[in-house]
Amino acid sequence: MRDLLVDCVFALGHIYLFNQIFIYLIMNSHDLLEYSPYEPVNSRLSDIFRLAPIIAVEPASAKENNCVNAAKACNLNDTCKKYRSFYISSCTSSVSASVCNKRKCHKALREFFDKVPGKYSYWMLFCSCSAEDQKACEERRRQTIVPVCSYEDKDKPNCLSLQNTCKTNYICRSRLLDFTSNCQSEVHSISGCFTENYADCLLAYSRLIGTVMTPNYVQSAGISLSPWCDCSSSGNSKQDCEKFAQFFTDNRCLRNAIQAFGNGTDVSVWQPRPSMKPTVESGITRRTKARLKNVLDTLTNVAKLEDSYGICQTLQVMS
């Protein structure tokens, strides 16, 4: 009888532990369901849909600097000119000697990408560069967001530390989640994107600009993108850090989307497929599904243990 009572006490302890785990998982369900928090913004994306075929039909000549042309087009539109002038002013004004007001700069950039039609803002951000004028064009593209203020800093933080900082701000946190959901790569996809939708990826990327996670072209040549961070001093978390950094630097979906937009190609991928409606399920990764399965298995064990709780009560009465 004593042994049975000991076993019951041990089982009850497990029930309490599993219940606490369950409560923790429910309270932190946002970490399990890795899907975009944004509803599809069809009116916003329609600008991108319209622009892709326009570029394909009216390509610039080989000697033209598309990024300069994009800036000129912006200046001919009152809304684009207004908000571009505002963020340039905000990102170049100093609060002290050679120190910009980064917070004000970021806010102005968020307003620019939120309020300016995509056919202007996206053309500036994702303009293509021909081989004949590649260096000057790509440098112009890299300077689009005034990186000396909005992007660069004195020291580079660890990427995981930057991610943690981002998670403390609800705007940055939700936009990072949107980006990782809509720019998720898929090796078996022709487009390279899990969602098969370039517009969603580029929209999510642009939303990161103006947060602490602001990404940019890290060099003039090619399409190499990254937030302002590295994986030095990562310790035992170096592998996790590099995996997070590679979501930017080695993201096939993002790279293909930028190239397709700039070249006006793969127009069919700009329209979302009818079967790919944004749902919680479509955004859950395989890793998350496995974690959820483990939770369900755990809860099944809890149920079995709770069945033994009645036996324990009976044994206590008998003793």
C-alpha positions as CSV (number, residue, x, y, z in Angstrom):
1,M,0.0,0.0,0.0
2,R,2.8,2.4,0.9
3,D,4.5,1.8,-2.5
4,L,1.2,2.6,-4.3
5,L,0.8,5.8,-2.3
6,V,4.3,6.8,-3.3
7,D,3.5,6.1,-6.9
8,C,0.4,8.2,-6.7
9,V,2.2,11.2,-5.2
10,F,4.8,10.9,-8.0
11,A,2.0,10.8,-10.6
12,L,0.3,13.8,-9.1
13,G,3.5,15.8,-9.2
14,H,3.7,15.0,-12.9
15,I,0.1,16.2,-13.4
16,Y,0.9,19.5,-11.8
17,L,4.1,19.9,-13.9
18,F,2.3,19.1,-17.2
19,N,-0.5,21.5,-16.4
20,Q,2.0,24.2,-15.8
21,I,3.7,23.4,-19.1
22,F,0.3,23.5,-20.9
23,I,-0.6,26.9,-19.3
24,Y,2.8,28.3,-20.4
25,L,2.3,27.0,-24.0
26,I,-1.2,28.5,-24.2
27,M,0.1,31.9,-22.9
28,N,2.9,31.8,-25.4
29,S,1.0,30.4,-28.4
30,H,2.2,33.3,-30.6
31,D,5.6,31.5,-30.6
32,L,4.0,28.3,-31.8
33,L,1.9,29.7,-34.6
34,E,4.4,31.3,-36.9
35,Y,2.0,33.0,-39.3
36,S,1.6,36.6,-40.5
37,P,-0.5,38.8,-38.2
38,Y,-1.6,40.9,-41.1
39,E,-4.7,40.5,-43.2
40,P,-4.1,40.7,-46.9
41,V,-4.2,44.3,-48.1
42,N,-5.4,43.8,-51.7
43,S,-5.7,47.5,-52.5
44,R,-2.0,48.0,-51.4
45,L,-0.8,45.0,-53.3
46,S,-2.7,46.0,-56.5
47,D,0.0,48.7,-57.0
48,I,2.6,46.0,-57.2
49,F,0.5,43.8,-59.5
50,R,0.0,46.7,-61.9
51,L,3.7,47.7,-61.9
52,A,5.2,44.3,-62.7
53,P,3.7,44.0,-66.2
54,I,4.3,47.7,-66.9
55,I,8.1,47.1,-66.3
56,A,7.9,44.0,-68.5
57,V,6.3,45.9,-71.4
58,E,8.3,49.0,-71.1
59,P,11.9,48.0,-70.2
60,A,14.5,50.8,-69.8
61,S,17.4,50.9,-72.3
62,A,20.6,49.2,-71.3
63,K,22.4,52.5,-70.6
64,E,19.7,54.0,-68.3
65,N,20.0,54.0,-64.5
66,N,16.7,52.6,-63.4
67,C,17.3,53.7,-59.8
68,V,17.7,57.3,-60.9
69,N,14.6,57.0,-63.1
70,A,12.7,55.7,-60.1
71,A,13.7,58.8,-58.1
72,K,12.7,61.1,-60.9
73,A,9.3,59.4,-61.2
74,C,8.8,59.8,-57.4
75,N,9.5,63.6,-57.7
76,L,6.8,63.9,-60.4
77,N,4.2,62.5,-58.0
78,D,3.1,64.9,-55.2
79,T,2.6,62.2,-52.6
80,C,5.8,60.4,-53.2
81,K,7.8,63.7,-53.4
82,K,6.3,64.9,-50.1
83,Y,7.0,61.8,-48.1
84,R,10.4,61.3,-49.7
85,S,11.5,64.8,-48.9
86,F,10.3,64.3,-45.3
87,Y,12.3,61.2,-44.7
88,I,15.4,62.5,-46.4
89,S,15.2,65.6,-44.2
90,S,14.5,63.5,-41.0
91,C,17.4,61.1,-41.8
92,T,19.9,63.8,-42.5
93,S,19.2,66.2,-39.7
94,S,21.5,65.8,-36.6
95,V,20.7,65.9,-33.0
96,S,24.3,66.5,-32.2
97,A,27.6,66.5,-34.0
98,S,27.4,63.7,-36.7
99,V,24.6,61.9,-34.9
100,C,21.2,61.6,-36.6
101,N,17.8,61.3,-35.0
102,K,17.3,57.6,-35.8
103,R,13.9,57.4,-34.2
104,K,12.6,60.3,-36.3
105,C,14.2,58.8,-39.4
106,H,12.6,55.4,-38.9
107,K,9.2,56.9,-38.3
108,A,9.5,59.0,-41.5
109,L,10.5,55.9,-43.5
110,R,7.6,53.9,-42.2
111,E,5.2,56.6,-43.3
112,F,6.8,56.7,-46.8
113,F,6.3,53.0,-47.4
114,D,2.9,53.0,-45.8
115,K,1.4,56.0,-47.6
116,V,3.2,56.2,-51.0
117,P,1.8,54.1,-53.9
118,G,3.9,51.0,-54.5
119,K,4.5,51.8,-58.1
120,Y,6.8,54.6,-56.8
121,S,8.2,53.4,-53.5
122,Y,8.8,49.8,-54.7
123,W,10.5,51.0,-57.9
124,M,12.9,53.0,-55.8
125,L,13.6,50.2,-53.4
126,F,13.8,47.3,-55.9
127,C,15.0,48.9,-59.1
128,S,17.0,46.7,-61.4
129,C,20.5,47.6,-62.6
130,S,22.0,46.8,-66.0
131,A,25.5,45.6,-66.4
132,E,26.5,48.8,-68.2
133,D,25.7,51.0,-65.3
134,Q,25.7,48.4,-62.5
135,K,28.0,50.0,-59.9
136,A,26.5,53.5,-59.8
137,C,22.9,52.1,-60.1
138,E,23.3,49.6,-57.3
139,E,25.0,52.2,-55.0
140,R,22.0,54.5,-55.7
141,R,19.7,51.6,-54.7
142,R,21.6,50.9,-51.5
143,Q,21.4,54.6,-50.6
144,T,17.6,54.7,-51.1
145,I,16.8,54.6,-47.3
146,V,19.7,56.9,-46.3
147,P,21.6,54.0,-44.6
148,V,24.0,56.2,-42.7
149,C,21.1,57.0,-40.3
150,S,18.4,54.5,-40.8
151,Y,20.6,51.4,-41.1
152,E,24.2,51.8,-40.0
153,D,25.4,52.3,-36.5
154,K,28.7,52.6,-34.6
155,D,28.8,48.9,-33.6
156,K,27.1,45.9,-35.0
157,P,24.9,44.0,-32.4
158,N,24.6,40.3,-32.4
159,C,21.7,39.2,-34.7
160,L,19.9,37.3,-31.9
161,S,20.2,40.3,-29.6
162,L,18.8,42.5,-32.4
163,Q,15.9,40.0,-32.8
164,N,15.2,40.1,-29.1
165,T,15.2,43.9,-29.2
166,C,12.7,43.8,-32.1
167,K,10.4,41.5,-30.1
168,T,10.1,44.0,-27.3
169,N,8.4,46.5,-29.8
170,Y,4.9,45.4,-31.0
171,I,5.4,47.1,-34.4
172,C,8.8,45.5,-35.1
173,R,7.7,42.2,-33.7
174,S,4.6,41.8,-35.8
175,R,6.4,43.0,-39.0
176,L,9.2,40.6,-38.4
177,L,6.7,37.8,-38.0
178,D,5.0,38.9,-41.3
179,F,8.4,38.8,-43.1
180,T,9.4,35.4,-41.9
181,S,5.9,34.1,-42.8
182,N,5.6,35.6,-46.3
183,C,9.3,35.3,-47.4
184,Q,9.7,31.7,-46.3
185,S,11.7,29.8,-48.9
186,E,10.6,26.5,-50.4
187,V,13.1,24.4,-52.3
188,H,10.4,22.5,-54.2
189,S,8.7,25.7,-55.4
190,I,9.4,27.1,-58.8
191,S,9.2,30.7,-57.5
192,G,11.3,29.8,-54.5
193,C,8.5,31.0,-52.1
194,F,6.4,28.8,-49.8
195,T,3.4,31.1,-50.5
196,E,4.1,31.4,-54.2
197,N,3.5,35.1,-54.0
198,Y,6.2,37.7,-54.6
199,A,4.1,40.7,-53.7
200,D,3.4,39.5,-50.2
201,C,7.1,39.0,-49.6
202,L,8.2,42.4,-50.9
203,L,5.4,44.1,-48.9
204,A,6.5,42.3,-45.8
205,Y,10.2,43.3,-46.5
206,S,9.3,46.9,-46.9
207,R,7.4,46.9,-43.6
208,L,10.6,46.1,-41.8
209,I,12.2,49.3,-43.0
210,G,11.8,51.9,-40.2
211,T,12.2,49.4,-37.4
212,V,15.3,48.3,-35.4
213,M,15.4,45.3,-37.8
214,T,15.7,47.6,-40.9
215,P,17.4,45.6,-43.6
216,N,19.3,47.0,-46.6
217,Y,21.6,46.0,-49.4
218,V,24.9,45.2,-47.6
219,Q,27.1,46.0,-50.7
220,S,26.7,47.6,-54.0
221,A,27.2,44.5,-56.1
222,G,24.3,42.0,-56.5
223,I,21.3,41.4,-54.2
224,S,22.8,40.8,-50.8
225,L,20.6,41.9,-48.0
226,S,20.9,41.9,-44.2
227,P,19.9,43.8,-41.0
228,W,22.7,45.7,-39.3
229,C,24.0,42.8,-37.2
230,D,26.4,39.8,-37.3
231,C,27.0,36.6,-35.4
232,S,30.1,37.4,-33.5
233,S,30.1,36.7,-29.8
234,S,27.2,34.3,-30.2
235,G,28.7,31.6,-28.0
236,N,26.7,28.4,-28.0
237,S,23.9,30.2,-29.9
238,K,26.1,30.7,-33.0
239,Q,24.2,28.2,-35.1
240,D,20.8,29.8,-34.2
241,C,22.2,33.2,-35.0
242,E,23.6,32.2,-38.4
243,K,20.2,30.5,-39.3
244,F,18.4,33.8,-38.5
245,A,20.9,35.9,-40.4
246,Q,20.7,33.6,-43.4
247,F,17.0,34.2,-43.6
248,F,18.0,37.6,-45.0
249,T,21.4,36.9,-46.7
250,D,20.5,33.6,-48.3
251,N,16.8,33.8,-48.9
252,R,15.9,32.4,-52.3
253,C,12.3,33.7,-52.1
254,L,13.3,37.3,-51.3
255,R,16.1,37.4,-53.9
256,N,13.8,35.9,-56.6
257,A,11.0,38.4,-55.8
258,I,13.4,41.4,-56.0
259,Q,14.9,40.2,-59.3
260,A,11.5,39.5,-60.8
261,F,10.1,42.8,-59.8
262,G,13.1,44.8,-61.1
263,N,13.1,42.9,-64.4
264,G,9.3,42.7,-64.8
265,T,9.4,38.9,-65.1
266,D,7.4,36.0,-63.6
267,V,4.3,38.2,-63.6
268,S,2.0,35.2,-62.8
269,V,3.6,34.9,-59.4
270,W,2.4,38.4,-58.4
271,Q,-1.2,37.3,-58.1
272,P,-2.0,35.1,-55.1
273,R,-3.3,31.7,-55.9
274,P,-7.0,31.1,-55.0
275,S,-6.0,28.0,-53.0
276,M,-3.5,29.9,-51.0
277,K,-5.8,31.9,-48.7
278,P,-4.0,33.3,-45.7
279,T,-4.8,31.0,-42.8
280,V,-3.1,30.0,-39.6
281,E,-2.5,26.6,-41.0
282,S,-0.7,27.8,-44.1
283,G,1.8,29.7,-42.1
284,I,2.7,27.0,-39.6
285,T,6.1,25.5,-40.4
286,R,6.9,21.8,-40.3
287,R,9.0,22.5,-37.1
288,T,6.0,24.1,-35.4
289,K,3.7,21.2,-36.4
290,A,6.2,18.8,-34.7
291,R,6.2,21.0,-31.6
292,L,2.4,21.1,-31.5
293,K,2.3,17.3,-31.9
294,N,4.6,17.0,-28.9
295,V,2.3,19.2,-26.9
296,L,-0.7,17.0,-27.8
297,D,1.2,13.9,-26.8
298,T,2.0,15.5,-23.5
299,L,-1.6,16.4,-22.9
300,T,-2.6,12.8,-23.7
301,N,-0.1,11.7,-21.0
302,V,-1.7,14.2,-18.6
303,A,-5.1,12.7,-19.3
304,K,-3.8,9.2,-18.5
305,L,-2.3,10.5,-15.3
306,E,-5.5,12.2,-14.3
307,D,-7.3,8.9,-14.7
308,S,-5.1,7.5,-12.0
309,Y,-6.0,10.5,-9.7
310,G,-9.2,8.8,-8.7
311,I,-7.3,5.6,-7.8
312,C,-5.0,7.7,-5.6
313,Q,-7.9,9.3,-3.8
314,T,-9.3,5.8,-3.1
315,L,-6.0,4.6,-1.8
316,Q,-5.8,7.6,0.5
317,V,-9.2,6.8,2.0
318,M,-8.2,3.1,2.4
319,S,-5.0,4.1,4.2
